[in-house]
Amino acid sequence: MQNTSGEIAEQMAREYLVKNGIKVLDTNYRSRCGEIDIIAMDNDIIAFVEVRYRHSNAFGMAHETVGPAKRRRIIQTAQHYLQSNRKFSNHAARFDLLCLDGDLDQANFQWFKSAFMAS
């Protein structure tokens, strides 16, 4: 079975995070509210990471594609994860975007730490 460009981008994102000293805890975590691409630990902060890939920016850059509804689903899914994994309940949390624009073989990452907040 051949991987889609989105799956390849997510694998590249995981590798990028690990190379930058981040411990990946879980991938493609699903709840009834939605999915989180990568859940990771950055020192003592749990990071919920949305990976976005755009081959072309004709319809906007990758970081511009996460609207209010998507953010809300990510936040709700993160809350579910924290409730299901009490060992992380005392950790600070943040919501990151890890974006790739252009050809995957020349990937240029943009990592937006704390890209949005839970309200």
Rosetta blueprint (number, residue, H / E / L):
1 M L
2 Q L
3 N L
4 T L
5 S H
6 G H
7 E H
8 I H
9 A H
10 E H
11 Q H
12 M H
13 A H
14 R H
15 E H
16 Y H
17 L H
18 V H
19 K H
20 N L
21 G L
22 I L
23 K E
24 V E
25 L E
26 D E
27 T E
28 N E
29 Y E
30 R E
31 S E
32 R L
33 C L
34 G E
35 E E
36 I E
37 D E
38 I E
39 I E
40 A E
41 M E
42 D E
43 N L
44 D L
45 I E
46 I E
47 A E
48 F E
49 V E
50 E E
51 V E
52 R E
53 Y E
54 R E
55 H L
56 S L
57 N L
58 A L
59 F L
60 G L
61 M L
62 A H
63 H H
64 E H
65 T H
66 V L
67 G L
68 P H
69 A H
70 K H
71 R H
72 R H
73 R H
74 I H
75 I H
76 Q H
77 T H
78 A H
79 Q H
80 H H
81 Y H
82 L H
83 Q H
84 S H
85 N L
86 R H
87 K H
88 F H
89 S L
90 N L
91 H L
92 A E
93 A E
94 R E
95 F E
96 D E
97 L E
98 L E
99 C E
100 L E
101 D E
102 G L
103 D L
104 L H
105 D H
106 Q H
107 A L
108 N E
109 F E
110 Q E
111 W E
112 F E
113 K E
114 S E
115 A E
116 F E
117 M L
118 A L
119 S L
